[in-house]
Amino acid sequence: MMGPMRAARLIRMVLLLQARPSMTAAELASELEVSERTVTRDAQALSEAGVPVYAERGRAGGYRLVGGYRTRLTGLARGEAEALFLSGVPGALREMGLEDAASAARLKVSAALMPSLRDAPNTAAQRFHLDAPGWFQEPKTPELLPVIADAVWDDRLVAARYRRAEGEVERALEPYGLVLKAGVWYLCARVVGTGSFRTYRIDRFCGAEALKDRFRRDEDFDLPGFWAEQAERFARSILRAEVVLRLSRAGVRRLPYVVDPVAARDALAAAGEPDEAGRVTVVLRVESEDVAHSQLTALGAQAEVVSPPSLRRRFAEEAERLAELYRT
């Protein structure tokens, strides 16, 4: 019985030979990461299975398919093709209810997608976005995620109830795309009747129903771009305090890695020239003094807090305690 790994390798060999006039055993072995002897056995197996692999002898020899042969593998349905392009995030596929489609797609990979499916990579990218930076926990699957995901992939309107501070609100939404960020699922949607795009945490939906009516997507909508803009706007909205720092060259390089990248970019863009000691003075927006203390501790002596005085005192007192600790 043929194992799944060998079956996948044989399919890949057919696709490689279909895409090129001919390939040597060494070239195939390199592409397939097997020995040339295995290539010979696989070519024989394909020939016995009815795939017309022709072995050319001699110094310039190799393997080729008889002219005009095209694999008869079953073509992909659109849903399977789109799921295939997301197969690098299996956990997300499972939670959206697309795991079966992705599994079927892997079994049906063909050399060239049908013309109607060639935009699958783009349509998939406009419906799901993985914001990997900041990943720190396993995602929790909101109860209504599969319902909303179905509507996203099928361009169907959604009647939703959403929890807010002032209570529940009802909205008719055009669900454009899903974003998975740091273990939390979000829906990017256009509110029917307003034309405005908004972002919703899916775990705050208390009701959602996919309607029969479909909506026409705005072809100019860019899900990754929209998400980046929203994330940057949110980041700036919570930076309510300011800290003045003197940074060494190493501190300048490391700042974006220990504080909010948006805040670091803004601070460094407005920085002046280095002083006589080679340090740059920056004004950094932070969420709070406590958060600033926690973040800037990672820079050690590469960052000197100039103000506010309370934060400077805090670092000075901590430095004294550390010196005493290590002195003993």
N, C-alpha and C positions, 0 to 999 in steps of 0.2 A: 504493500500500500504506500502511495506517495505521500510524504509528509508535507505540511503546509509551507515549510521553509523552501523545500526543493521546488514545489509547485510555483511559488512566487519567483524563484530564480529562473525557472524555465520560461515563465511569462516575460520576465525582464529580458531574457536573451532574445526572444522573438521580437520584442519591441526595439531592442538595439539593432538587430539585423534589418528590421523593417525601415529604420531611420537612416541606414547607411548602405552604400553599395556592397561593401564586404568588410569583414573584420578578421584579423588574424586571431589564432588561439590565444596568443599572449595578450592582445588587446581585450578580448572577451574576459580572460582570466583576471585582468586588472580591474575591469569595470565591475565584474561580479564578485570579486574578492575570493576567488577559488583557484585551484591549481589548473594547469592546462589539461591534465588528465581528466579532471572533473568536467571541463568544457567538452572534451571529446565524448565522454559518456552522456552528457546532457544533450549534445547535438544528435547522438544516436537515438536517444529516447524520444526526442522531438520528431525525428524522421519516422520512427516506428509508430508514432501517434498520428501521422498523417500531415505533419508540418513539413513542407518541402525545403529542408535545410540541405544545401549542397556544399560538400567539402572539396575545395580546390587544392590540388597537390602542387608541390614545387616551392621554390624560394619565396615567391610572391603570393603563395597560396593563402587560404583562409577559409572562412565560412560566409555564405551568402544565402539569401532566400531566392527561390526561383522567381524570375521577373513577374511582377504584377500581383504576387501574393499579398493579401492583407489579412490580418488576424480576424477571425470570426467571433471574437469575444463579444458578449452582449454589451451594447452601449449603455451609458449611464443615464438615469433619469435626472432631471434638474436638481431635485432635492439631494440625491446621492452625490452628484458632482459638487454641489456646494458644501456638503458635509465632508467630502474628501479633502477639501482645501482647509478644513479646520481640524484635521485628524491629529495635529500636533498637540491639541489640548483635549485629550480624551475625557478628563473629568468634567469639563465644561459641556462637552457633547452629551454626556450622560445626564447631566442635570437639566439640559434643555430638551431632553427626550429625543435626541438625534443619534444616539449610539447605534441603533439598528440600521439607519440609513448609511452611516459611515462604514459599518461592517459590510453591508451589501456592496458599497462602492469599492472597497478594497478588493473584493472578489471579482469585480467587473472592470478593472482598469483596462482601458484600451489605448492603442497607440496614438490616436488622434481623436479628440472629443468631437462630437457632432457639432456642426456650425452653431446650432441653437444653444449649445452649452459652453461655448468658448469664453463667455463673459462670467462664468461661474466664479473665478477668483475675485473679480471685482464685486459681484453681487454679494458674495459671502463677506468680504471685507466691509461692506456698507451695512451689514446687519449684525455683525459681532466684532467686538474689539476687546482684546486682552491688554490691559494696562499693567504690565508686569512689575515695573519698579515699585518698591514699597510693599511687595508681597510679604506677608508675615503670618498668615494663618490659612487653614483649610477653608474653602468656601462653604457656607451653609446654604442649602437649597431652599429658597422660599417656596411655600406651598403653591403659589400661583405662577411660578416661573414657567412650567411647561405650557400653560394656557397662553401666557403672554408671548412666549417664544414662538408658538405656532402662528400667532397673529403676525409677528414680525416677519417670519419667513414667507407668509402667504399674503402679506400686504393687506390685512383685514383691519377694519376699524375696531377699537376696543372701548367698551363702556366700563369705566373703572371707578371704584371708590378708594379714596386715598386718605390716610390719617395725617393730619397736621396738628400743630399746637392748639389751634382753635376748634378742633373737631374734625369730623369727616367731611370731605368734599367730593362731589361727583364730577367727572370729566369724560368727555368723548375725545379719544386720542387717536392719532395716526402714529402707530408704533414703528419708528424708523430703525432703531438698533439697540442691541444689548451690549453693555460694558461690564466686564468682570475686573474689579480693582480691589486689591488687598483683601480678597475673600468676600467682597460685598458685590451684589448684582445691582445694576442700574439700568433703567430704561430711558432712552433718549426719544422723545416723542414730540409731535406737533399737536397743539391743542386745537381741536376743531372749532372754527369760528373766529379764532384770533390770529392764526398764521404764525404764532410764536412757538419756538422750540424750547422745551424744558427738560430737565433731568429729574427722574424719580427713583428713589430707592425702592426696589421691588418688594423688600420685606415689609414695607409700610402700606402696601396695597391690602385692603381688607375685602376686596371684591373685584373681579375682572371677568368680562365675558367678551369673547371674540364674536363680532357681528358678521352677518352674511356679506355686507357691503365692503368692497375693496376701495382703497384710496390710490391715487396716482402719486408715485414718489417724485419728489423734486430731484431731478438728475444732478443738480449742483450741490446737493447736500453731501458733505464729507464727514462721515462719522468720526474717524480719528481726529480730524481737525477740530470738529465741534467739541469733542470731549476735552482736548487739550486746552481749548479756549475757556471752557467752563471750569476746568480744574485750576487754571491759573487765576481766574477771577475769584474763585472760592478761596484759594490760598491767600490772595491779597486781602480779602475781606476779613480774615481772622487775625491779621497782623496789626494789632492795635497799639503796640508800644515800640519805643525806639531805644537802641543801644549804640553808643559810640565806641568803636574799637580801633586799636592800633595793631595792624597785622604785619607779621614778617612775610617774606616771600613765600615761605612754606605755608603760612597761615592763609595767604591769598589763594594758593592752589587748593587747599583743603576745605576752605569755607563752604563751597557748594555741596560738599559731601556730608557736612555735619549739621547744617541748618536747611531751612526750606530753600530749594534751588531758585525759586522765583525771587525770594527776598535777597539771596546772595547775588543773583544777577543784577538786580536793581542797585544794590549797595556798591558793587564793584564798578558798575557803569558810571556812577557819579563820584567815584573816588578821585582824589587829587594826586599830585606827584609824591613819591616817597620822600620822607624827611632825611636828616643827616644819618640817622641810624638805619636807614633803608626800610623803615616801616611806613605803611600806608594807612591813613585814617579814613574809616568808612562809617556811615550811618546805616545801621542794620535794623530793619523792621522785624519785630518778633511778636509772637502770640502773647507772651507774658514774661515777667522777670523770672519766674520759676522755670519756664520752658527754656529761656535763654541760658540760664545757669546750667541746666542739664545738657544742652547741646554744646555750649562753648567749652565745657570742661574737657571735651574730646580734643580741643586744640592745644591744651596745656599752655606752655610759655609762648606759643606762636601767636597768641592773641592777648592783648592787654585791654581790659575794660576801662574806659575813660569815664563814662557815665552810663547810667545814673549812679550817684554816689553809693546808694544802698547795695547795688549789685557789685560795685568795685570792692566795697567793704566785705561782702560775702566771699568773694574770691580771695581776698587778702587773709581773712580769718581761716579759710580752708587751707591756704598755702602754709600758714603757720602750723596748723594741726598736722599736715602731711610732713612738714619738715621735722617736727617733734617725733612723729611716729617712726620715720626712717632714721632719725638720729639715734634712737635707742635700739 
